[in-house]
């Protein structure tokens, strides 16, 4: 059964002063925390691994008061000096060789995107939006329906096939490959400050991933006040 991992250890400094008092995954959108909407859309999965760091106690308290999918918490105690590549590495014990959905803790999107990605039988999926080229988002280069490379945020419209959305799906083989790559990279402490897409690019060269264009659906990674304002305007059936 497919699992999921949510990477939510970071400080969320660009959302200050909101994140001075709470972690980004508990920032409220449409009346509920971002994490609420993510967990609602992950109901039915075998397990959700939640990697926490900054103000993790608040998230634990929140989870204690709600029902939902089974959540296993992993702590990144080094969240101040590492990035989400290290948070993902810490989930190895729960996910190695298992198919899983990889999700940033600030993703707020149309529930249909979850359904499309989780129901896609091709195993390894990179959702992307071919109509969105915001300089705040990482980009994707695809060819013949295959995801070839994650590109820097500054990549121009004519040099890529759209933006990635902070969500990826890995089948069993890709899962093993990803954690093997991470195991090697994490031996160098400097590598711990990268985004996980740094490791994913290595995996893309070893394992076939399919691109899935979700253009037309609403989504946002909530990094800034402007992103939060954008998210507050979204309305989805059943919430985000």
HELIX and SHEET records of a PDB file:
HELIX    1   1 UNK A   13  UNK A   15  5                                   3    
HELIX    2   2 UNK A   18  UNK A   21  1                                   4    
HELIX    3   3 UNK A   24  UNK A   26  5                                   3    
HELIX    4   4 UNK A   34  UNK A   41  1                                   8    
HELIX    5   5 UNK A   56  UNK A   64  1                                   9    
HELIX    6   6 UNK A   84  UNK A   90  1                                   7    
HELIX    7   7 UNK A   92  UNK A   95  1                                   4    
HELIX    8   8 UNK A  111  UNK A  119  1                                   9    
HELIX    9   9 UNK A  157  UNK A  159  5                                   3    
HELIX   10  10 UNK A  172  UNK A  185  1                                  14    
HELIX   11  11 UNK A  189  UNK A  193  5                                   5    
HELIX   12  12 UNK A  197  UNK A  206  1                                  10    
HELIX   13  13 UNK A  225  UNK A  232  1                                   8    
SHEET    1   A 7 UNK A  71  UNK A  75  0                                        
SHEET    2   A 7 UNK A  48  UNK A  52  1                                        
SHEET    3   A 7 UNK A   3  UNK A   8  1                                        
SHEET    4   A 7 UNK A 100  UNK A 104  1                                        
SHEET    5   A 7 UNK A 163  UNK A 170 -1                                        
SHEET    6   A 7 UNK A 125  UNK A 129 -1                                        
SHEET    7   A 7 UNK A 210  UNK A 213  1                                        
SHEET    1   B 2 UNK A  28  UNK A  29  0                                        
SHEET    2   B 2 UNK A  32  UNK A  33 -1                                        
SHEET    1   C 2 UNK A 107  UNK A 109  0                                        
SHEET    2   C 2 UNK A 219  UNK A 221 -1                                        
SHEET    1   D 2 UNK A 139  UNK A 143  0                                        
SHEET    2   D 2 UNK A 146  UNK A 151 -1                                        
END                                                                             
